[in-house]
Amino acid sequence: YGITTAVFKALRKATERYPEFEVVPLDETISAQHPERARQRAEETHAGILIWGFYYHTTEQARVTVCFEVPKLAQDLQLKMDTDELTVPIHSLDSFQVHMSVSTETAFITHLTAGIVAFKNRDFAAAVQRFTEAAQMDSNQGRLVSPDAVFAWRGLAQAMLGQYQQSAQDLLRATRLAPGNVELGVECAMFLMASGDLKAAGEESERLLRIKADSKDALLVHGLLQLLKGDQDSALRDFNSILVSEPNNVNALIN
């Protein structure tokens, strides 16, 4: 039905500006009954990402399944699920729409993976460009990765370039997409503070403390902000709250 060909084209287009990436056909049939073979092949070939899939159909419907293996970046990419399924009427398997859907999600994961690779290689400008490519894709990829992932990674890359204002805005957007992620919120508050937006940094730190009142990182950021405002008593309360549960916390002791 041309789905494999469409995926290869999408991958080659997505990586044509990434010299460290090479798209290589697996040249092996992997059955749905033995997915462990895909993981094994990914490790054997040292692949950054291995994409495989299968489909089956009745007389009326077809189900297309795309699978992603990311052994080297599993912790960084944090896929919400490593497979995605698309159920369509059997007559639409030949359709451009099916090819586009599968190709788009494949290209999205590729851009995101390429950005993380560039970030780890400390090429932060390239990382920002690649995360931007992923963010601009016309596709709802929240099924595959947490919706905040692209903006969180891009915000961190911008911070490494000293672009604190842009970084803070991306991280703020990421926290709105994942409001319960306290660690991400702390990073956002820190870069808002670095960008000079103390009001927004204060609002974010207070929001985090409403979610998790005993978060040491949130208390530290909140305390630092109080110091910058000249409110030493409030800052001391924050730092003492940290020391109650962690008496040797260096940051709290120093401040």
Salt bridges, closest charged atoms under 4 A:
GLU20 OE2 - ARG130 NH1 2.60
GLU28 OE2 - ARG37 NE 2.66
GLU28 OE1 - ARG41 NE 2.89
GLU36 OE2 - HIS34 ND1 3.20
GLU44 OE2 - ARG37 NH1 3.48
GLU44 OE1 - ARG41 NH1 3.33
GLU69 OE2 - ARG39 NH1 3.96
ASP76 OD2 - LYS120 NZ 3.21
ASP84 OD2 - ARG143 NH2 2.79
GLU85 OE1 - ARG63 NH1 3.68
GLU105 OE1 - ARG143 NH2 3.16
GLU133 OE2 - ARG17 NH2 1.97
ASP170 OD2 - ARG154 NE 2.52
GLU203 OE2 - LYS199 NZ 2.70
GLU204 OE1 - ARG176 NH1 3.21
GLU204 OE2 - ARG207 NH2 2.66
GLU206 OE2 - HIS222 NE2 3.86
ASP238 OD2 - HIS222 ND1 2.63
